[in-house]
Amino acid sequence: MTPLEQGRIARRRRWSLLPRRHAQNWEIYASLLFLFFYFTGAPHASAAGIAASVLAALVFLALYFASYWVPPSLAAAPIAAIALLGTLLLGAHPGASVFLCYAASLACYLFPLRYGVACAVAVLAVFLLRAGAAGYPQTYLAMNSLVIVAVAAIYLQARRSALITERLHLREAELASIHRASERRRIAHDLHDQLAQKLVVISLKADLARRQPGAADQGLAEIGEAARDTLATVRRVVSGYSARAFVEDLRQAEELLRLSGVEPVIDAQLPDSLTERQECFLALIMGEAVTNVVRHARAKSCRIHVQAEAGQLVLEVADDGRGSARYEGFGTDGMRERAAEIGGALEIRRERGTRVILRLPL
């Protein structure tokens, strides 16, 4: 969003008649149509009378919109002023009963439910006493009492809508926060799992080139290629999950094992029914398991077995190393979370080495 657009939005908010939490409630604006009854109930049409009616309406509108901008504890002041305005004018102005109607309705909308209803009943009682003392007919009392009750009910519904809207906004903000936290955790797991493997490869290639000076040029070229591959991995992690060919990851795992002096034993048969997301997560879990073998196991051989059996896909990464306790940590937590995301279950056994077993229903 450009600064110009932000400025326009700020200006629109600055000149809004209602605060944001009330702006979407059309009932608040629709109820202002009852001001028509205020002007039609004017006692005479002289210039002075019209001016007084317009001035009273403007004062009412100022108090009406001000009550929405202040906290509920302070809204009692403008609401009481509206009720007082209606009470003072009612003796000579039959249409002034509309102001009492708005006072009752605002109380129902802005105050807690029981206090709002109590205020509305009090305003209705004041209207009946004041209008009865002024000698208005029974039909006037009945009609205006009905209007006060009806508009108060409209504002109660508007209050309910405002509460629902506010809860939805809070829920959206909560979901957005959860999504951001989940995305940060995903990036952290991917950087840990994938970059660790790539950096181990670079480190091993550098050691190999240092031990074999005659092959330094080839070693440097391989290190450069591995660095470019690592950069591509970082970009893929930042942009989100993308299609990953399990066969390619399997080839990289085999190369990593050989570079670290571990003999790879590969037995992988991937079923055609595997989805792209399952294949992606399968590759990530296998990569982290192989990286742990290279870094912690001190193994001589590592077996990677993938096969569909009894309606399940089974991935097993087993080594003949020492089964270090350091194996547990952030990486294994990530493997378990990924397994759960695709409906699988991860098991880690230490039996003359370490066995990582993933069972995924097909």
C-alpha positions, 0 to 999 in steps of 0.5 A: 500500500502506497503512502498516498493510499494510507493517507486517504484511508486515514482521512476516511477514518478521521471523518467517519461518523462512527468508530470502526466497531460500529460503522458496519451496523446499518441499523444505526443509520436506518433508525435516524429516519425516525427524525422525520416524525420529529419535524412532522410533529412541529407545533407550528411552521413559523420561521422561529419554530422551524429554526428552533426545531432544526437547532434541536435536531442538530444538538441531538445529532451531535450528542447521538454520534458523540455517544458512540465515540466515548466509552460506555461509562461516559456515554451516559452523559450524552444519552441523559442529555438527549433524554433531557432535551426530549423531556423539555421540548415534549410539552409544546412539541409532540415530535420531541418524543423521538428524542426520548426514543433515541435515548432509550435505544442508545442505552440498550445498544451501548450499556450492558443488557440489563442496564440498557433495558432498565434505562429504556423502561425508565425513559418510557416511564418519563415519557408517559408521565410527561406526555400525560401531564401535557394532556396528549391523547391516549392514542398518542401515548400508545403509538409513541410507546410502541415506537420507543419499544420497537426502536429499542428492539432494533438497537438491541439487535444492532448491539448483538450484530456489533458483538458478533462482528467484534468477535469475528474480528478477534477470531480473524486476528487470532487465526492470523497470529496462529498462521504466522506462528505456524509459518515461522515454525515451518521455516525454522524446521525446513531451514534446520532440516534441509540446510543442515544436510546441504552444509554437511555436504559442503563441509565434507567436500571441502575436507575431501578437497583439502586431503586430496590437493590434486583434486582441488579444482574438482572439489571447489567446483563441487563445493560451488555447486553445493552452495548454489543448491543450498541457495536454491533450497533457502529460496524454496523454504522461504517461498513455501513447500514445492514439489520435491522428487523423492528420487532426487532427495534419495540420490542426495542422501546416498551421496551424503552418506558416501561422502561421510564414509557410511555405506548406503544400502538403498531399497526404495519402491515408491507407490504411484498413489502417493500424493505430491504433499506426501512425497514432499514430507517423506523426502524431508523426513528421510533427509533429516534422518540421514543427516542425523546418521551422518552427524551423530551415529558414527555408523559404518552403514545405513539402510534406507527402505521404502515399501508399501505393505498392508495398505501402508507406506513404510519408510525406514532409515536404520544405521549400525552406529552408537545410537547417540542420545543427542539424536532427540531434539528440534529435528526429531520434533520436526519429523514427528510434526511432519508425519502427523501432518500427512496422517502418519506415525513416526517411531524411533528405536535404538537397537544396535544403532538407530531405526527411524520408522515412518508408517503412512496410510495409503 
